[in-house]
């Protein structure tokens, strides 16, 4: 049972970390898009 719990912990810890990374990447992408829009407008 302990081994199963460890597997789930690793899996969920990994997926949470992936979600954080994706959220940060999306935020960066939005910043870049805004900068490009400003550059093309002006």
C-alpha distance matrix in Angstrom:
0.0 3.8 5.4 5.2 6.4 8.8 10.0 10.9 12.4 14.5 15.5 16.7 18.2 20.1 21.3 22.5 24.4 25.8 27.1 28.8 30.4 31.6 33.1 34.9 36.2 37.5 39.2 40.8 42.0 43.6 45.4 46.8 47.9 49.7 51.4 52.5 53.9 55.9 57.2 58.4 60.0 62.0
3.8 0.0 3.8 5.4 5.1 6.3 8.7 10.0 10.5 12.4 14.3 15.4 16.2 18.2 20.0 20.9 22.3 24.2 25.7 26.9 28.5 30.1 31.5 33.0 34.4 36.0 37.5 39.0 40.4 42.0 43.6 45.0 46.4 48.1 49.6 50.9 52.4 54.2 55.5 56.9 58.5 60.3
5.4 3.8 0.0 3.8 5.4 5.1 6.3 8.8 9.8 10.7 12.4 14.4 15.2 16.5 18.5 20.0 21.1 22.6 24.4 25.9 27.0 28.6 30.4 31.8 32.9 34.6 36.3 37.6 38.8 40.7 42.4 43.5 44.9 46.8 48.2 49.3 51.0 52.9 53.9 55.2 57.1 58.9
5.2 5.4 3.8 0.0 3.8 5.4 5.1 6.3 8.6 10.0 10.6 12.3 14.1 15.4 16.6 18.3 20.0 21.1 22.6 24.5 25.8 26.9 28.6 30.4 31.5 32.9 34.8 36.3 37.3 39.0 40.9 42.1 43.2 45.2 46.8 47.8 49.2 51.3 52.5 53.6 55.3 57.3
6.4 5.1 5.4 3.8 0.0 3.8 5.4 5.2 6.1 8.7 9.8 10.5 11.9 14.1 15.3 16.3 18.1 19.8 20.9 22.5 24.2 25.5 26.8 28.6 30.0 31.4 32.9 34.6 35.9 37.4 39.1 40.6 41.8 43.5 45.2 46.4 47.8 49.6 51.0 52.3 53.8 55.8
8.8 6.3 5.1 5.4 3.8 0.0 3.8 5.4 5.0 6.1 8.5 9.9 10.3 12.1 14.2 15.2 16.3 18.1 19.9 21.0 22.3 24.1 25.6 27.0 28.3 30.1 31.6 32.9 34.3 36.1 37.6 38.9 40.4 42.2 43.6 44.8 46.5 48.2 49.4 50.8 52.5 54.3
10.0 8.7 6.3 5.1 5.4 3.8 0.0 3.8 5.4 5.2 6.1 8.6 9.9 10.6 12.3 14.2 15.4 16.4 18.4 20.1 21.1 22.4 24.4 25.9 26.8 28.5 30.4 31.6 32.7 34.6 36.4 37.4 38.7 40.7 42.2 43.2 44.8 46.8 47.8 49.0 50.9 52.8
10.9 10.0 8.8 6.3 5.2 5.4 3.8 0.0 3.8 5.4 5.0 6.0 8.3 9.7 10.5 12.0 14.0 15.1 16.3 18.3 19.8 20.8 22.4 24.3 25.4 26.7 28.5 30.2 31.2 32.8 34.7 36.0 37.1 38.9 40.7 41.7 43.1 45.1 46.4 47.5 49.1 51.2
12.4 10.5 9.8 8.6 6.1 5.0 5.4 3.8 0.0 3.8 5.5 5.3 5.8 8.3 9.9 10.5 12.0 14.0 15.2 16.5 18.2 19.8 21.0 22.6 24.1 25.6 27.0 28.6 30.0 31.6 33.2 34.7 36.0 37.7 39.2 40.6 42.0 43.8 45.1 46.5 48.1 49.9
14.5 12.4 10.7 10.0 8.7 6.1 5.2 5.4 3.8 0.0 3.8 5.6 5.1 6.0 8.6 9.9 10.5 12.1 14.2 15.4 16.3 18.1 19.9 21.1 22.3 24.2 25.8 26.9 28.3 30.2 31.7 32.9 34.4 36.3 37.6 38.8 40.5 42.3 43.3 44.7 46.6 48.3
15.5 14.3 12.4 10.6 9.8 8.5 6.1 5.0 5.5 3.8 0.0 3.8 5.5 5.2 6.2 8.7 10.0 10.5 12.4 14.4 15.3 16.4 18.4 20.1 20.9 22.4 24.4 25.8 26.7 28.6 30.5 31.5 32.7 34.7 36.3 37.2 38.7 40.8 41.9 43.0 44.8 46.8
16.7 15.4 14.4 12.3 10.5 9.9 8.6 6.0 5.3 5.6 3.8 0.0 3.8 5.3 5.0 6.1 8.5 9.6 10.4 12.4 14.1 15.1 16.4 18.4 19.7 20.9 22.6 24.3 25.4 26.9 28.8 30.2 31.3 33.0 34.8 36.0 37.3 39.2 40.6 41.8 43.3 45.3
18.2 16.2 15.2 14.1 11.9 10.3 9.9 8.3 5.8 5.1 5.5 3.8 0.0 3.8 5.6 5.2 6.2 8.6 10.0 10.8 12.4 14.3 15.5 16.8 18.4 20.1 21.3 22.8 24.4 26.0 27.4 28.9 30.4 32.0 33.5 34.9 36.4 38.1 39.4 40.9 42.4 44.1
20.1 18.2 16.5 15.4 14.1 12.1 10.6 9.7 8.3 6.0 5.2 5.3 3.8 0.0 3.8 5.4 5.1 6.1 8.6 9.9 10.5 12.2 14.2 15.4 16.3 18.2 20.0 21.1 22.3 24.3 25.9 26.9 28.4 30.4 31.7 32.8 34.5 36.4 37.4 38.8 40.6 42.4
21.3 20.0 18.5 16.6 15.3 14.2 12.3 10.5 9.9 8.6 6.2 5.0 5.6 3.8 0.0 3.8 5.4 4.9 6.2 8.7 9.8 10.4 12.2 14.2 15.1 16.3 18.3 19.9 20.7 22.4 24.4 25.6 26.6 28.6 30.3 31.3 32.6 34.7 36.0 37.1 38.7 40.7
22.5 20.9 20.0 18.3 16.3 15.2 14.2 12.0 10.5 9.9 8.7 6.1 5.2 5.4 3.8 0.0 3.8 5.4 5.0 6.4 8.7 9.9 10.6 12.5 14.3 15.3 16.7 18.6 19.9 21.2 22.9 24.6 25.8 27.3 29.0 30.4 31.7 33.4 34.9 36.3 37.7 39.6
24.4 22.3 21.1 20.0 18.1 16.3 15.4 14.0 12.0 10.5 10.0 8.5 6.2 5.1 5.4 3.8 0.0 3.8 5.4 5.1 6.2 8.6 9.9 10.7 12.3 14.3 15.5 16.7 18.4 20.1 21.4 22.8 24.4 26.0 27.3 28.8 30.4 32.0 33.2 34.8 36.5 38.1
25.8 24.2 22.6 21.1 19.8 18.1 16.4 15.1 14.0 12.1 10.5 9.6 8.6 6.1 4.9 5.4 3.8 0.0 3.8 5.4 5.1 6.1 8.5 9.9 10.4 12.2 14.2 15.3 16.3 18.3 20.0 21.0 22.3 24.4 25.8 26.8 28.4 30.4 31.4 32.7 34.5 36.4
27.1 25.7 24.4 22.6 20.9 19.9 18.4 16.3 15.2 14.2 12.4 10.4 10.0 8.6 6.2 5.0 5.4 3.8 0.0 3.8 5.4 5.1 6.1 8.6 9.8 10.5 12.3 14.2 15.2 16.5 18.5 20.0 20.9 22.6 24.5 25.6 26.9 28.8 30.3 31.5 32.9 34.9
28.8 26.9 25.9 24.5 22.5 21.0 20.1 18.3 16.5 15.4 14.4 12.4 10.8 9.9 8.7 6.4 5.1 5.4 3.8 0.0 3.8 5.5 5.1 6.2 8.6 9.9 10.6 12.4 14.2 15.4 16.8 18.6 20.1 21.3 22.9 24.5 25.9 27.4 28.9 30.5 31.9 33.5
30.4 28.5 27.0 25.8 24.2 22.3 21.1 19.8 18.2 16.3 15.3 14.1 12.4 10.5 9.8 8.7 6.2 5.1 5.4 3.8 0.0 3.8 5.5 5.1 6.1 8.6 9.9 10.6 12.2 14.3 15.5 16.6 18.4 20.1 21.3 22.6 24.4 26.0 27.1 28.7 30.4 32.0
31.6 30.1 28.6 26.9 25.5 24.1 22.4 20.8 19.8 18.1 16.4 15.1 14.3 12.2 10.4 9.9 8.6 6.1 5.1 5.5 3.8 0.0 3.8 5.4 5.0 6.1 8.6 9.8 10.4 12.3 14.3 15.3 16.3 18.4 20.0 20.9 22.4 24.4 25.6 26.8 28.5 30.4
33.1 31.5 30.4 28.6 26.8 25.6 24.4 22.4 21.0 19.9 18.4 16.4 15.5 14.2 12.2 10.6 9.9 8.5 6.1 5.1 5.5 3.8 0.0 3.8 5.5 5.1 6.2 8.7 9.9 10.6 12.5 14.4 15.4 16.7 18.6 20.1 21.2 22.9 24.5 25.9 27.1 29.0
34.9 33.0 31.8 30.4 28.6 27.0 25.9 24.3 22.6 21.1 20.1 18.4 16.8 15.4 14.2 12.5 10.7 9.9 8.6 6.2 5.1 5.4 3.8 0.0 3.8 5.4 5.1 6.2 8.6 9.9 10.7 12.5 14.3 15.5 16.8 18.5 20.1 21.4 22.8 24.6 26.0 27.5
36.2 34.4 32.9 31.5 30.0 28.3 26.8 25.4 24.1 22.3 20.9 19.7 18.4 16.3 15.1 14.3 12.3 10.4 9.8 8.6 6.1 5.0 5.5 3.8 0.0 3.8 5.4 5.1 6.1 8.7 9.9 10.6 12.3 14.3 15.4 16.5 18.4 20.1 21.1 22.5 24.4 26.0
37.5 36.0 34.6 32.9 31.4 30.1 28.5 26.7 25.6 24.2 22.4 20.9 20.1 18.2 16.3 15.3 14.3 12.2 10.5 9.9 8.6 6.1 5.1 5.4 3.8 0.0 3.8 5.4 5.0 6.2 8.7 9.9 10.5 12.3 14.3 15.3 16.4 18.5 19.9 21.0 22.5 24.5
39.2 37.5 36.3 34.8 32.9 31.6 30.4 28.5 27.0 25.8 24.4 22.6 21.3 20.0 18.3 16.7 15.5 14.2 12.3 10.6 9.9 8.6 6.2 5.1 5.4 3.8 0.0 3.8 5.5 5.2 6.4 8.8 10.0 10.7 12.5 14.4 15.5 16.8 18.6 20.2 21.3 23.0
40.8 39.0 37.6 36.3 34.6 32.9 31.6 30.2 28.6 26.9 25.8 24.3 22.8 21.1 19.9 18.6 16.7 15.3 14.2 12.4 10.6 9.8 8.7 6.2 5.1 5.4 3.8 0.0 3.8 5.4 5.1 6.3 8.7 10.0 10.7 12.4 14.3 15.5 16.6 18.5 20.2 21.5
42.0 40.4 38.8 37.3 35.9 34.3 32.7 31.2 30.0 28.3 26.7 25.4 24.4 22.3 20.7 19.9 18.4 16.3 15.2 14.2 12.2 10.4 9.9 8.6 6.1 5.0 5.5 3.8 0.0 3.8 5.4 5.1 6.2 8.7 9.9 10.5 12.3 14.3 15.3 16.5 18.4 20.2
43.6 42.0 40.7 39.0 37.4 36.1 34.6 32.8 31.6 30.2 28.6 26.9 26.0 24.3 22.4 21.2 20.1 18.3 16.5 15.4 14.3 12.3 10.6 9.9 8.7 6.2 5.2 5.4 3.8 0.0 3.8 5.4 5.0 6.2 8.6 9.8 10.5 12.4 14.2 15.4 16.5 18.5
45.4 43.6 42.4 40.9 39.1 37.6 36.4 34.7 33.2 31.7 30.5 28.8 27.4 25.9 24.4 22.9 21.4 20.0 18.5 16.8 15.5 14.3 12.5 10.7 9.9 8.7 6.4 5.1 5.4 3.8 0.0 3.8 5.5 5.2 6.2 8.7 9.9 10.7 12.3 14.4 15.5 16.8
46.8 45.0 43.5 42.1 40.6 38.9 37.4 36.0 34.7 32.9 31.5 30.2 28.9 26.9 25.6 24.6 22.8 21.0 20.0 18.6 16.6 15.3 14.4 12.5 10.6 9.9 8.8 6.3 5.1 5.4 3.8 0.0 3.8 5.4 5.1 6.1 8.6 9.9 10.5 12.3 14.2 15.6
47.9 46.4 44.9 43.2 41.8 40.4 38.7 37.1 36.0 34.4 32.7 31.3 30.4 28.4 26.6 25.8 24.4 22.3 20.9 20.1 18.4 16.3 15.4 14.3 12.3 10.5 10.0 8.7 6.2 5.0 5.5 3.8 0.0 3.8 5.4 5.1 6.1 8.6 9.8 10.5 12.2 14.3
49.7 48.1 46.8 45.2 43.5 42.2 40.7 38.9 37.7 36.3 34.7 33.0 32.0 30.4 28.6 27.3 26.0 24.4 22.6 21.3 20.1 18.4 16.7 15.5 14.3 12.3 10.7 10.0 8.7 6.2 5.2 5.4 3.8 0.0 3.8 5.4 5.1 6.2 8.6 10.0 10.6 12.4
51.4 49.6 48.2 46.8 45.2 43.6 42.2 40.7 39.2 37.6 36.3 34.8 33.5 31.7 30.3 29.0 27.3 25.8 24.5 22.9 21.3 20.0 18.6 16.8 15.4 14.3 12.5 10.7 9.9 8.6 6.2 5.1 5.4 3.8 0.0 3.8 5.5 5.2 6.2 8.7 10.0 10.8
52.5 50.9 49.3 47.8 46.4 44.8 43.2 41.7 40.6 38.8 37.2 36.0 34.9 32.8 31.3 30.4 28.8 26.8 25.6 24.5 22.6 20.9 20.1 18.5 16.5 15.3 14.4 12.4 10.5 9.8 8.7 6.1 5.1 5.4 3.8 0.0 3.8 5.4 5.0 6.1 8.5 10.1
53.9 52.4 51.0 49.2 47.8 46.5 44.8 43.1 42.0 40.5 38.7 37.3 36.4 34.5 32.6 31.7 30.4 28.4 26.9 25.9 24.4 22.4 21.2 20.1 18.4 16.4 15.5 14.3 12.3 10.5 9.9 8.6 6.1 5.1 5.5 3.8 0.0 3.8 5.4 5.2 6.1 8.6
55.9 54.2 52.9 51.3 49.6 48.2 46.8 45.1 43.8 42.3 40.8 39.2 38.1 36.4 34.7 33.4 32.0 30.4 28.8 27.4 26.0 24.4 22.9 21.4 20.1 18.5 16.8 15.5 14.3 12.4 10.7 9.9 8.6 6.2 5.2 5.4 3.8 0.0 3.8 5.6 5.3 6.2
57.2 55.5 53.9 52.5 51.0 49.4 47.8 46.4 45.1 43.3 41.9 40.6 39.4 37.4 36.0 34.9 33.2 31.4 30.3 28.9 27.1 25.6 24.5 22.8 21.1 19.9 18.6 16.6 15.3 14.2 12.3 10.5 9.8 8.6 6.2 5.0 5.4 3.8 0.0 3.8 5.6 5.5
58.4 56.9 55.2 53.6 52.3 50.8 49.0 47.5 46.5 44.7 43.0 41.8 40.9 38.8 37.1 36.3 34.8 32.7 31.5 30.5 28.7 26.8 25.9 24.6 22.5 21.0 20.2 18.5 16.5 15.4 14.4 12.3 10.5 10.0 8.7 6.1 5.2 5.6 3.8 0.0 3.8 5.7
60.0 58.5 57.1 55.3 53.8 52.5 50.9 49.1 48.1 46.6 44.8 43.3 42.4 40.6 38.7 37.7 36.5 34.5 32.9 31.9 30.4 28.5 27.1 26.0 24.4 22.5 21.3 20.2 18.4 16.5 15.5 14.2 12.2 10.6 10.0 8.5 6.1 5.3 5.6 3.8 0.0 3.8
62.0 60.3 58.9 57.3 55.8 54.3 52.8 51.2 49.9 48.3 46.8 45.3 44.1 42.4 40.7 39.6 38.1 36.4 34.9 33.5 32.0 30.4 29.0 27.5 26.0 24.5 23.0 21.5 20.2 18.5 16.8 15.6 14.3 12.4 10.8 10.1 8.6 6.2 5.5 5.7 3.8 0.0
